[in-house]
Amino acid sequence: MNYLGKLKQAILSPLRGGRGFDIRNIRPGMLVYLLAYVLELVFYCVRGHYIYVETRLFGLSGSTLGYAFHVVGSLIIMLLWNPRFKKLIYISAFLFAAGFLPAIFVPEGTLKLILICLGMAGLGGVVSACRCGYAFVANNTERLVGMSVMIILVALIHRMDWSGIENIFTNRVLPIIVMAGLIFCLLRFKEGDFEVREETGPEDRKGLYWAFGFFTAYFAVDGLIYDLANTARETKAVFMAIGMIAAGLLLFTLIGVLKRNVQRVWNLFFVLLLLGAGLVAIRSYAELPRLQNLTLGLSVIGWPLAIYMLACALNRFASYRLLKQCTLIFALLSPLTSMMDDFVQDLFPEKLPLIGLGYAALFIVLYVLTLPYSTKHLFSQLWVDDMNEADMKKLTEEKDPFDAFNLTPRQREVCEHLLSGKTYRQTAAEMGLSESTVKMHASELYKRLGIQSRVELFRMFGAK
């Protein structure tokens, strides 16, 4: 099948999948793995807004130094991660608390900068531990609920910051509560709860790398979303926060309740991103700050979606070795993705709306052009429905996609020929049968699968 045919099938991929979630799938004894990652992401926002330092050292800003320590800490713990990980958690939790706890109370200066760098190194290790627990222990329901709750909590914290709220609760009590909860969850991680494969096949790597690509792509535009919203946030911050809260509720509703394929949620994200960027670009002709920030807030749905999908792919496809490879790649790419919006903001501040619109359009074009490949390796019906089940199904090295349908040998053979793009006449010639016999087997195949056409066959098994 040619590229255009594959692209058409990818665009027409199924709207639904799985049976939806049941809140009873949340396991009380495993909540620490869900809460740890939620609290880690929430703390990142608390840290950025209420634990900061303006002191420079060796000509570098505090934020740059802190970020460098964070990346190094994350890489070290991830590369050392193994089934006997408790000591790594203890070290990370100690550095995390020893740095950030006193930094809350220490005045601006070199000492505070040193403490924050220490805490950021510990936070890097904490992130690695939380990522492993979220991917390899939590189930799909727990992952989805966690990300939906996370984005709502982050929206509320952003709302306080954008409104200029400064008091003892926001500056002292809130960071301590989040730190204490995070450390409590980490110390309850159990080595016996982790079930990770040691070896994976080439198809596993393709699926994981595509999920990782979407994860990286979101963070390449994440800063842009907030920069675009800055044009009216001072007076319309509440609409950005409302949009983010709605994004969390929408994520759970689309995947957990309506059982939408994650590919469709990505489609929604790109539409919202383009619409939000477009509203900013035309602000000189039509001032719509409320709609602008509401739309950009909604587009933040890409953040929890990227994390959720990558964790599902890790759980199904990956070993620790592949997770370590992805962590290393992201550490190398993240400075580029995080600096893109700063580069535009610094050099072309007046052109930001137009550049932002072009940037968003470029990502959408790349997304559409690569759909045949992402559909085959990531969004294929062979596995994507598992994201809507209680948990992911582990792949084996030679998983047979037809096992679940109890096909006869003839139906199976006809199915393989049709999926390879052959006509009935070509299939008949290769199988040594008449064309009418092949059509009869195809009709029985469609009945067995509960479909009515070859298009639906491709939707079920993915482009070949």
Residue pairs with C-beta under 8 A, 6 or more apart in sequence:
1 420
1 421
1 463
1 464
3 372
5 421
6 372
6 375
6 376
6 463
7 368
7 369
7 371
7 372
9 372
9 375
9 455
9 458
9 459
9 463
10 371
10 372
10 374
10 375
10 379
10 463
11 368
11 371
12 455
12 459
13 261
13 263
13 375
13 379
13 381
13 459
14 261
14 381
14 459
14 460
15 260
15 261
15 264
16 258
16 259
16 260
16 261
17 259
17 260
17 261
17 381
17 384
17 385
17 387
17 388
18 259
18 385
18 386
18 387
18 388
18 389
19 259
19 388
19 389
20 256
20 257
20 258
20 259
20 388
21 140
21 141
21 144
21 255
21 256
21 257
21 388
21 390
22 141
22 390
23 141
23 145
25 139
25 140
25 141
25 142
25 390
25 391
26 34
26 141
26 142
26 145
27 139
27 142
30 137
30 138
30 139
30 142
30 193
31 142
32 133
32 184
32 185
32 186
32 188
32 189
33 133
33 134
33 137
33 138
33 142
33 185
33 189
33 193
34 134
34 138
34 142
34 143
34 145
34 146
35 146
35 181
35 185
36 129
36 130
36 133
36 134
36 182
36 185
36 186
36 189
37 130
37 131
37 133
37 134
37 138
37 146
37 150
38 146
38 147
38 149
38 150
38 153
39 178
39 181
39 182
39 185
40 123
40 126
40 127
40 130
40 182
41 150
41 154
42 150
42 153
42 154
42 157
42 178
43 123
43 175
43 178
43 179
43 182
44 123
45 154
45 157
45 158
46 157
46 174
46 175
46 178
47 100
47 123
47 175
49 157
49 158
49 160
49 161
50 161
50 170
50 171
50 174
50 175
51 100
51 103
51 104
51 116
51 119
51 175
52 62
52 63
53 62
53 66
53 103
53 108
53 112
53 113
53 116
54 62
54 108
55 62
55 108
55 109
55 110
55 112
55 113
56 62
57 65
57 110
57 113
62 113
62 116
65 113
65 117
66 116
66 117
66 120
67 120
67 335
67 338
69 117
69 118
69 120
69 121
69 124
70 120
70 121
70 123
70 124
70 127
71 124
71 331
71 334
72 121
72 124
73 92
73 95
73 120
73 121
73 122
73 123
73 124
73 125
74 124
74 125
74 127
74 128
74 327
74 331
75 124
75 327
75 328
75 331
76 124
76 125
77 88
77 91
77 92
77 124
77 125
77 128
77 129
78 128
78 131
78 323
78 324
78 327
78 328
79 324
79 327
79 328
80 88
81 88
81 128
81 129
81 132
81 320
81 323
81 324
82 320
83 191
83 194
83 196
84 191
85 129
85 132
85 189
85 191
85 194
86 189
86 191
88 125
88 129
89 125
89 129
89 186
89 187
89 189
90 187
91 122
91 125
92 122
92 124
92 125
92 126
92 128
92 129
92 186
93 122
93 126
93 183
93 186
93 187
94 122
95 118
95 119
95 121
95 122
95 125
96 119
96 122
96 123
96 125
96 126
96 179
96 182
96 183
97 119
97 122
97 179
97 183
98 115
98 118
98 119
98 122
99 115
99 116
99 117
99 118
99 119
99 120
99 121
99 122
100 115
100 116
100 119
100 122
100 123
100 175
100 179
101 176
101 179
102 115
103 112
103 115
103 116
103 119
104 171
104 172
104 175
104 176
105 172
106 112
106 115
126 182
126 186
128 327
129 186
129 189
130 186
131 311
131 323
131 327
132 194
132 323
133 189
133 194
134 143
134 146
134 307
134 311
135 310
135 311
135 314
135 315
135 318
135 323
136 194
136 195
136 196
136 314
136 315
137 193
137 194
138 146
138 311
139 390
139 391
139 392
140 312
140 386
140 387
140 388
140 389
140 390
140 391
140 392
141 256
141 390
143 308
143 311
143 312
144 251
144 252
144 255
144 256
144 308
145 252
145 256
147 248
147 251
147 304
147 305
147 307
147 308
148 248
148 249
148 251
148 252
148 304
149 248
150 248
150 304
151 244
151 245
151 247
151 248
151 251
151 300
151 301
151 303
151 304
152 244
152 245
152 248
152 249
154 244
155 241
155 242
155 244
155 245
155 248
155 297
156 241
156 245
157 174
158 237
158 240
158 241
158 244
159 237
159 238
159 241
160 170
162 233
162 234
162 237
162 240
162 241
163 237
196 318
196 319
196 320
197 318
197 319
197 394
198 319
198 320
198 321
199 319
199 397
200 317
200 318
200 319
200 321
200 322
201 397
203 377
203 395
204 317
204 318
204 322
204 395
205 317
205 322
206 377
207 313
207 316
207 317
207 377
207 378
207 383
208 313
208 314
208 317
208 318
208 322
208 326
209 326
210 313
210 373
210 374
210 377
210 378
211 309
211 310
211 312
211 313
211 314
211 317
211 378
212 310
212 313
212 326
212 329
212 330
213 374
214 266
214 306
214 309
214 310
214 374
214 378
215 306
215 307
215 309
215 310
215 330
216 330
216 333
216 337
217 306
217 363
217 367
218 269
218 302
218 303
218 305
218 306
219 306
219 334
219 337
219 338
220 336
220 337
220 340
220 363
221 273
221 302
221 359
221 360
221 363
222 302
222 303
222 337
223 337
223 338
223 340
223 341
223 342
224 277
224 340
224 341
224 344
224 356
224 359
224 360
225 273
225 276
225 296
225 299
225 300
226 296
226 341
227 341
227 344
227 345
227 352
227 356
228 276
228 277
228 280
228 292
228 296
228 352
228 353
228 356
229 240
229 276
229 292
229 293
229 296
229 297
231 280
231 283
231 289
231 292
231 353
232 283
232 289
232 292
232 293
233 240
233 293
235 289
236 289
236 290
236 292
236 293
237 293
239 289
239 290
239 291
239 293
239 294
239 297
240 293
240 294
240 296
240 297
241 297
242 294
242 297
243 293
243 294
243 295
243 296
243 297
243 298
243 299
243 300
244 297
244 298
244 300
245 297
246 297
246 298
247 297
247 298
247 299
247 300
247 301
247 304
248 301
248 304
250 298
250 301
251 265
251 301
251 304
251 305
251 308
254 260
254 264
254 265
254 268
255 262
255 265
255 308
255 387
255 388
256 388
259 388
261 379
261 384
261 385
262 305
262 308
262 309
262 379
262 384
262 387
263 374
263 375
263 379
263 384
265 301
265 305
266 302
266 305
266 367
268 301
269 299
269 301
269 302
269 305
270 360
270 363
270 364
270 367
272 295
272 296
272 298
272 299
272 301
273 299
273 302
273 360
273 363
273 364
274 357
274 360
274 361
274 364
275 295
276 292
276 295
276 296
276 298
276 299
277 353
277 356
277 357
277 359
277 360
277 361
278 357
279 288
279 291
279 292
279 295
280 292
280 296
280 353
280 356
280 357
281 353
281 354
281 356
281 357
283 289
283 292
283 353
308 387
309 387
312 386
312 387
312 392
313 378
314 322
314 323
314 326
315 391
315 392
316 383
316 386
316 392
316 393
316 394
316 395
317 395
318 326
340 359
344 351
344 352
344 355
344 356
345 352
348 355
372 463
375 462
375 463
376 462
376 463
376 464
378 384
379 462
380 461
380 462
380 463
381 459
381 460
381 461
381 462
382 401
382 461
382 462
383 393
383 395
386 392
386 393
401 461
402 412
402 415
405 448
405 449
406 448
407 415
407 445
407 448
408 444
410 441
411 441
411 444
411 445
411 448
413 431
414 427
414 431
414 438
414 441
414 442
414 445
415 445
415 457
415 461
417 426
417 427
417 430
417 431
418 427
418 442
418 454
418 457
419 457
419 458
419 461
419 464
420 464
421 464
422 430
424 435
424 438
424 439
424 442
425 435
427 438
428 434
428 435
428 437
428 438
431 438
433 441
445 457
446 452
446 453
446 456
446 457
449 456
449 457
449 460
451 457
451 460
458 464
